């Protein structure tokens, strides 16, 4: 969903894939991207619409209100889990 938000109005499959690969520095199979986008849409976290352009018809994705709430809740929980932990100290401990 974050990659969809970063891609903005150009959030079609290949651009979502590029966003993920650029931000994670990892290769992602386009089939995995579409499978995930389909699951997120079935759950109501994203929506898609058909857009006609120079290259033909594309499905463009956007994050729904429910998706935005889910992102907020996920980040809040993650931040609470990190509270009280000093990552540089932990990394140094395991490098020693």
N, C-alpha and C positions, 0 to 999 in steps of 0.2 A: 504494500500500500504506500509505503514511503517513496518507492520508485515511481509510482503513478503520480504522486504529488509533485515530485521533482520534475517529471516530464511535462507537467501542466497540460495544455491543450493538445500536445503531441503525444499523449500517453497511449499509443498503440503498441502492440506486442513487441516489435523489434526495438522501439525506443525504450520501453520498460526494461527489456533485456540489457540494453546498453547502459542504462542508469545503474542497474544492479552490478554489472561487470565493472564499470568505472569506479563505483563507490566501494566495492568489496575486493577489487583486484583478483577476481576469480571468474572463470568461464562458467556460463550457465547455458544449459540446453534450452532452445526455444520451446520445445515441447513441455518442459517443466514449467516454464513461465506461463504458457497458455493454460496448462492444467491448474496451476495455482490461481490464475486470474479467474478461471471458470468456477473454482471452488469458492473463492471470495465473493463472486457475484451471486452464487447460489445462497450464500449465507447473508446476503444483503449488505455486505461491507463495501462493495464497489458496484458501480453500474456501468453499462456499456451502451454505446449508440453507434449506428453505422454512419460513416461520413464518406462522401464521394469526393475524390480529389484527382490530381494528375495521375497517380498510380493506380487508380481504381477505387474500389470500396474498401474501407478499413473499419475495424472496430476500435473505437476510442474509449478509454476507460476513465472513470472519475471516482473519487472516494465519496461515499454517502455520509450522511449525518451519523449513522450507526458506526460506520468505519472510523470516522473522526473520533467518536467517543471511545471506541475500542483502542485506537492508537494512544489516546490520552491516558486511559486506564492502564495500558501496558507499560507506558513510560513511567507513570507514577509508581507502579509496583516495582519496576526495575530500579528506579531511583531509591526507593525505600530499602531494597535488598542491598544496595551498595553503601548506604549510610553506615558510617562507623568503620569502614574498611579503607585502609591506606594502600592503594594499589602499588605505588613505587616501593613501599616497604615489603609487600608480599612478593613482588618480583625479585627484589634484591635477596630476600630470604631463600628463594628457590635457585638462584644463580650461585649461591655460595657453596 
